[in-house]
Amino acid sequence: MAIAATQTRYRVEGMDCASCASKIDKAVRGVTGVEDVSVSVTAGTMTVKHGGGQDLGVVEDRVRRLGYKVSPLTAATPPAGAAEPAHDHEHDHDHGACGGHDHGHAGHGHEHGNHDHGTQGEAPALAGLHGHDHGPSSGPWWRSGKGVLTIAAGIALVAAYGIGHLLPAIAVWAFDIAMLVGLIPIARRALVAARYGMPFTIEMLMTIAAVGAVIIGAAEEGAAVVFLFLVGELLEGVAAGKARASIQSLASLVPKTALLEEEGRTKEVPADSLAVSAVILVRPGDRIPADGVIVSGESAIDEAPVTGESTPKRKETDDNVFAGTVNGDGALRIRVTAAAADNTIARVIKLVEEAQESKAPTERFIDRFSRYYTPGVVLVAALVAVLPPFVGGASWNEWIYKGLAILLIGCPCALVISTPAAIAASLSAGARRGLLMKGGAVLETVGKITAAAFDKTGTLTEGKPMVTDIVPLGRDETEVLRLAAALEAGSSHPLATAILGKAAERNIPAPVATDSKALGGKGVTGSVDGIALFLGSPKAAASQAALPAEITTRIEALNQEGKTVSVLLAGGIPAGLIAMRDEPREDAIAGLSALRAAGVRTLMLTGDNARTAQAIGHKLGLEVHAELLPQDKQRIVNELKAQGLTVAKIGDGINDAPALAAADIGIAMGGGTDVALETADAAVLHGRVSDVAGMVALSRRTMTNIHQNIAMALGLKAVFLVTTIAGITGLWPAILADTGATVLVTMNALRLLRAKIG
């Protein structure tokens, strides 16, 4: 009888990018008896599916040999099946000789309970081993293993110089020892990587170059090169850590505690313990600890930490609030609508972490390129070292020296990091403004769109009717609104809410209506100050009182503008008209204009009636397609693509699902719902039309940044390749060029963190 497979989970410390996960995946997958491996960088966990009775000591040993700390998280359990699926993302991280660099994966290292964003993949050619310490990235740099090693190598180098001046006869030995201080850990990692099928790592190139320097009598330069390499690694880690800190700082926006209401009393509890439907009290000046709906109170909410909005928003009963935003001037009672693991901040962090594990087409190309580039560099360096002395009788020492320099110059570190560093920074910058993109491929494609097809209701418009016109007939405008509000008091109907909202906006108190009664599909009746009132549709009003031709003409004109009209009768006589319409979002005109200025064609695809759609479309100045079924929207998207356009479909992610799926990029507007976030490729969390244009601008800025990075990386290498062969530069400038290019590329990418969006 076959032994049932079991699953064991581990905590793995020190992973800092998907390359780490891929490396662990490949090493553990090679253990006999292991059936499947799922590694999560973001959660810092590894799940191993294996045969029952499997000796897992070999698994743990392999992970430790790669430079990570590993410990069992739980006892072996039966596979969780659907309860804990492994995410099969293909990562194919072949970073050639540059596996040793932190690629700026902002946001890695967040703990999300049991959310295992595995980076499992059958990567055929793995990246090189990371050249840096795999300890925790928190704390000052000088306390990290990488910092300690760099300081030790620096002290050894200074000591060697001192000894060399005092005792010149043993100077060479002093520099050899100084070099070994830094080289031994590097060489050890190179050998482990080679043992697991990754021979072309930066560690291996460094080891060859350093040993070669000793052989040709350049021990001083060899020691300096090793030290400069460690300094470069340290600088890269510090620089790239800024991108990670950017998204990590989002988590710190949510307070650790909350004031929970229970049985009429409040008590302080951990914010992550709040259950859905719990009621919490948020005092003025406090951060809101959970997503929720205001139960009572009103206040100005500062949403800048989450949305970037500079002006606080006034919010009142029934309005939604986000975790991490700041309550202004009033106490609020809030009903929690999402657990800590599912609030807006947590979802943003989770999506960004997953997105950074999804590679852009440019990044995949660079990885494939480096897979052949690195062995090519080794071959060229060998030919430079051997051919001139062998064929032309040149000096062996001189040309071996040049070959070693070319090894260092050829390291594709800066080239490989050029794309992921920029993408990580952009994803983080976008997330902080509520722009979520599921990976580098999405980020890259968004900037290429040439057509944007918008849904109407809830996307271009607010999704709820607003009072647009009050036409006084027998009474003045204020009186019409006052009496209408009296009839609608207490109703939750969208039209009633619009009227009550307008009355509140104008500070018009609604009197108490008596004998109020709703007439299904017609309107509402009641009395105020002894006057019989009716508010309802023109057809229902006409059945109760004669409507003169000029009134019906006015009603028809309002209807032609896509507005719904209610007629107020007072004592059986027309008193006024109230027109309502779902109005465009405040920034819709500006947002659509920005898209058109960027060369993007704008369209409206809506299921609403043609009259209303044309009225809104005319106001916004965009092409309108109305009265569409979901399949019609999908058809139009496909037609646009057939015309050679790159199409983005912007909708709510639910009834627009077919069109979102058909488009090159599906963007969920106001994507606070799980459905929207899961359906679309990207989401504009805060429902601003201008944010779509901001997303396009961010993508284009990112691609410009990537092209700059690639040009800098290859340009510096080309210059130093020529100068090295010409005998102008040597080992020191070679490693400085490599390190300098990598740091320069990383810092250039991090400029995107400060990018102004929208």
Secondary structure by P-SEA (a helix, b strand, c coil): cccbbbbbbbbbcccccaaaaaaaaaaaaacccccbbbbbccccbbbbbbcccccaaaaaaaaaaabbbbbbcccccccccccbbbbbccccccccccccccccccccccccccccccccccccccccccccccccccccccccaaaaaaaaaaaaaaaaaaaaaacccaaaaaaaaaaaaaaaaaaaaaaaaaaacccccaaaaaaaaaaaaaaacaaaaaaaaaaaaaaaaaaaaaaaaaaaaaaaaaaaccccccccccccbbbbcccccccccbbbbbccccccccccccccbbbbbbccccccccbbbbbccccccccccccccbbbbbbbcccccccaaaaaaaaaaaaaacccaaaaaaaaaaaaaaaaaaaaaaaaaccccccccccaaaaaaaaaaaaaaacccccccccaaaaaaaaaaaaaacbbbccaaaaaaaaaccbbbbbcccccccccccccbbbbccccaaaaaaaaaaaacccccaaaaaaaaaaaaaccccccccccccccccccccccccbbbbbccaaaaaacccccaaaaaaaaaaaaabbbbbbbbccccccbbbbbccccccaaaaaaaaaaaabbbbbbbccccaaaaaaaaaaabbbbbccccaaaaaaaaaaaaaaccbbbbbcccccaaaaaaaccbbbbcccccaaaaaccccccccccaaaaaaaaaaaaaaaaaaaaaaaaaaaaaaaaaaaaaaccccaaaaaaaaaaaaaaaaaaaacccccccc
